[in-house]
Amino acid sequence: MRRDRRVSNPFTGLSVEGARRALAAQLRSAQQGEAELDARILLGAALGLDLTGLVAQGARLLTDAEALQLARHGQRRIAGEPVARILGVREFWGLPFRLSEATLVPRPDTETVVELALEIFRERRASDQVRIADIGTGSGAILLALLHEIPGAFGVGTDLSLTALDTARSNAAALGLGERSAFVACSYAAALSGPFDLIVSNPPYIPSGEIPKLGIEVREHDPHLALDGGNDGYDAYRALIPQAAERLAPGGALIVEAGQGQARNIETLMVAAALVADRPPRADLAGIPRAVSARKMPL
């Protein structure tokens, strides 16, 4: 007799609250992420409900379509795919950013670059015609966060990936910043002429040999083009810092994200490009020097 090999859906027949508990248990067993939080987010996405809706509808049974969608979400998370990749969107600086396979998932650590850039801008603002460049823009997160905070500023994002640039343009349009931004395909700042008041970048800075050791969420799901910083992790900085120095306006500032233990060497590269490192790096919430800055001397 032939057996039915179909696997039953573990969420079929469960209530909304029961499905949440069941998914959280699966994620805890698989040791993936923050089980309770991830389960709530994935359940809400599958059902199209926010937290209030999940609570209000906790006793109702899932439909078959909802159970199927939740099972798909759960399988992807158990396999190590980040929640943001599953949903296709991630919040950064309080703003929603659509993702693609060519973009990094924006991380809270990178908000340190935005914080330092805004601090420098507010200290040295010279005019209302602020120009910003974001080198290796990816989803556009850093650039668009700055444009959101600086009314009237205009920004240019560069990237080698056309897919990433399409994603950034889409995010700019969705945030109402399309008319104040432009996106250019080039290597670092090669196609830009300047001058810019602020240049920001979260470049690839992980040494090539360290990439296979990264967690599965990064190693298998973030684009290696945006991770691989060469043998010692500094290839991108060696390329972009001299280019940025040439394109900064007098008094303008370059702010870059740094990996753990890299801040001092990055400052050395900035000074070698005739920039002035006049403030300590900004640390992230873990205390790691994360945002490194230098400025171009005024004429």
ZAMARGU-4260 file (C-alpha; in steps of 0.2 Angstrom, whole numbers, plus 5000, padded with zeros to 4 digits):
<rodrens>
0) 5000/5000/5000 | 5007/5017/4995 | 5009/5029/5010 | 5004/5047/5009 | 5021/5056/5011
5) 5013/5074/5012 | 5019/5083/5028 | 5005/5091/5038 | 5006/5109/5042 | 5010/5111/5060
10) 4999/5127/5061 | 4983/5120/5053 | 4969/5121/5065 | 4978/5132/5078 | 4972/5149/5084
15) 4982/5165/5081 | 4989/5164/5099 | 4992/5145/5097 | 5002/5148/5081 | 5013/5161/5089
20) 5017/5149/5103 | 5020/5135/5091 | 5032/5145/5080 | 5041/5152/5095 | 5044/5134/5101
25) 5051/5129/5084 | 5063/5144/5083 | 5069/5140/5101 | 5072/5122/5096 | 5082/5128/5081
30) 5091/5141/5091 | 5087/5154/5078 | 5086/5172/5083 | 5075/5179/5097 | 5062/5166/5096
35) 5047/5176/5104 | 5050/5192/5095 | 5053/5183/5078 | 5038/5173/5080 | 5027/5188/5083
40) 5034/5198/5068 | 5033/5183/5056 | 5015/5179/5062 | 5010/5197/5060 | 5017/5197/5042
45) 5008/5181/5037 | 4992/5188/5044 | 4994/5206/5039 | 4991/5211/5058 | 5001/5222/5070
50) 5003/5218/5088 | 4986/5225/5093 | 4978/5215/5079 | 4987/5199/5085 | 4980/5201/5102
55) 4963/5206/5097 | 4962/5191/5086 | 4971/5179/5097 | 4957/5166/5099 | 4952/5164/5080
60) 4958/5150/5070 | 4971/5152/5056 | 4964/5150/5038 | 4973/5137/5028 | 4981/5151/5017
65) 4988/5159/5033 | 4994/5143/5040 | 5003/5139/5024 | 5011/5157/5024 | 5017/5155/5042
70) 5024/5138/5038 | 5034/5145/5024 | 5040/5160/5035 | 5045/5148/5049 | 5055/5136/5037
75) 5065/5151/5030 | 5069/5157/5048 | 5074/5140/5054 | 5086/5138/5039 | 5095/5154/5045
80) 5087/5167/5034 | 5085/5184/5043 | 5068/5190/5047 | 5071/5206/5037 | 5075/5196/5022
85) 5060/5186/5024 | 5049/5201/5025 | 5059/5211/5012 | 5060/5227/5023 | 5070/5233/5037
90) 5068/5249/5048 | 5083/5260/5049 | 5083/5277/5058 | 5064/5275/5061 | 5061/5273/5042
95) 5056/5258/5032 | 5069/5252/5019 | 5065/5239/5005 | 5079/5226/5003 | 5085/5216/4988
100) 5098/5202/4986 | 5111/5216/4982 | 5109/5226/4998 | 5115/5223/5015 | 5102/5223/5029
105) 5104/5240/5038 | 5110/5237/5055 | 5108/5248/5071 | 5127/5250/5072 | 5126/5260/5056
110) 5115/5273/5064 | 5131/5278/5073 | 5137/5285/5056 | 5121/5295/5054 | 5122/5302/5071
115) 5140/5308/5069 | 5136/5315/5052 | 5122/5325/5059 | 5132/5331/5074 | 5146/5337/5062
120) 5133/5345/5050 | 5125/5355/5064 | 5141/5361/5071 | 5148/5368/5054 | 5133/5372/5044
125) 5138/5385/5032 | 5124/5387/5020 | 5107/5379/5015 | 5114/5371/4999 | 5120/5355/5008
130) 5127/5342/4996 | 5129/5324/5003 | 5137/5309/4994 | 5135/5291/5000 | 5148/5279/4994
135) 5142/5261/4991 | 5124/5266/4995 | 5116/5249/4995 | 5098/5252/5000 | 5101/5270/5002
140) 5098/5269/5021 | 5112/5281/5027 | 5109/5294/5013 | 5090/5294/5015 | 5091/5295/5033
145) 5102/5311/5032 | 5091/5319/5019 | 5076/5315/5030 | 5085/5325/5044 | 5092/5339/5034
150) 5078/5348/5024 | 5084/5355/5008 | 5099/5345/5006 | 5103/5335/4990 | 5111/5318/4990
155) 5120/5307/4978 | 5122/5288/4981 | 5134/5277/4972 | 5136/5258/4970 | 5143/5245/4958
160) 5127/5235/4958 | 5113/5241/4947 | 5100/5231/4957 | 5106/5240/4973 | 5104/5257/4964
165) 5086/5252/4959 | 5082/5247/4977 | 5089/5264/4983 | 5079/5274/4970 | 5063/5264/4975
170) 5066/5268/4994 | 5069/5287/4990 | 5053/5288/4980 | 5043/5279/4994 | 5050/5291/5007
175) 5046/5306/4997 | 5065/5310/4994 | 5066/5306/4975 | 5068/5324/4970 | 5082/5327/4982
180) 5092/5312/4977 | 5101/5304/4963 | 5110/5287/4961 | 5125/5283/4950 | 5133/5267/4945
185) 5152/5268/4948 | 5167/5262/4958 | 5166/5272/4975 | 5166/5290/4970 | 5174/5289/4953
190) 5160/5297/4944 | 5157/5311/4956 | 5164/5328/4954 | 5159/5337/4970 | 5161/5347/4980
195) 5151/5339/4994 | 5149/5345/5012 | 5147/5327/5019 | 5153/5311/5012 | 5147/5295/5021
200) 5150/5277/5018 | 5148/5260/5025 | 5161/5251/5014 | 5165/5232/5014 | 5177/5230/5028
205) 5178/5211/5033 | 5194/5202/5029 | 5191/5190/5015 | 5197/5175/5026 | 5184/5179/5039
210) 5169/5179/5029 | 5167/5159/5030 | 5167/5161/5049 | 5153/5173/5049 | 5135/5168/5056
215) 5124/5161/5043 | 5112/5176/5042 | 5127/5186/5035 | 5137/5173/5027 | 5123/5166/5017
220) 5111/5180/5014 | 5121/5197/5013 | 5130/5201/4996 | 5148/5197/4997 | 5152/5212/4987
225) 5146/5223/5001 | 5156/5212/5014 | 5173/5208/5007 | 5186/5221/5012 | 5201/5211/5004
230) 5215/5202/5013 | 5216/5214/5028 | 5199/5222/5027 | 5205/5239/5021 | 5204/5238/5002
235) 5189/5249/5001 | 5196/5262/5013 | 5212/5264/5003 | 5201/5267/4987 | 5187/5278/4994
240) 5196/5290/5006 | 5208/5298/4993 | 5193/5300/4981 | 5182/5307/4995 | 5196/5319/5000
245) 5197/5326/4983 | 5178/5329/4982 | 5175/5337/4999 | 5171/5355/5000 | 5183/5365/5011
250) 5177/5362/5029 | 5168/5346/5023 | 5168/5330/5032 | 5170/5312/5028 | 5162/5299/5040
255) 5164/5280/5037 | 5159/5265/5047 | 5173/5254/5054 | 5174/5236/5059 | 5180/5231/5076
260) 5198/5237/5079 | 5199/5246/5063 | 5196/5264/5068 | 5214/5269/5071 | 5221/5263/5055
265) 5206/5271/5046 | 5211/5288/5054 | 5229/5285/5048 | 5223/5283/5030 | 5212/5299/5032
270) 5227/5309/5038 | 5238/5302/5023 | 5224/5309/5012 | 5227/5327/5019 | 5211/5326/5030
275) 5211/5331/5048 | 5204/5319/5061 | 5199/5331/5074 | 5187/5321/5085 | 5187/5303/5092
280) 5177/5290/5083 | 5159/5288/5089 | 5156/5271/5098 | 5141/5260/5095 | 5130/5253/5109
285) 5142/5239/5112 | 5156/5252/5114 | 5165/5248/5098 | 5172/5263/5089 | 5160/5262/5074
290) 5160/5279/5065 | 5176/5287/5060 | 5177/5305/5053 | 5189/5318/5047 | 5187/5335/5038
295) 5195/5345/5024 | 5204/5360/5030 | 5195/5376/5025 | 5204/5387/5013
</rodrens>
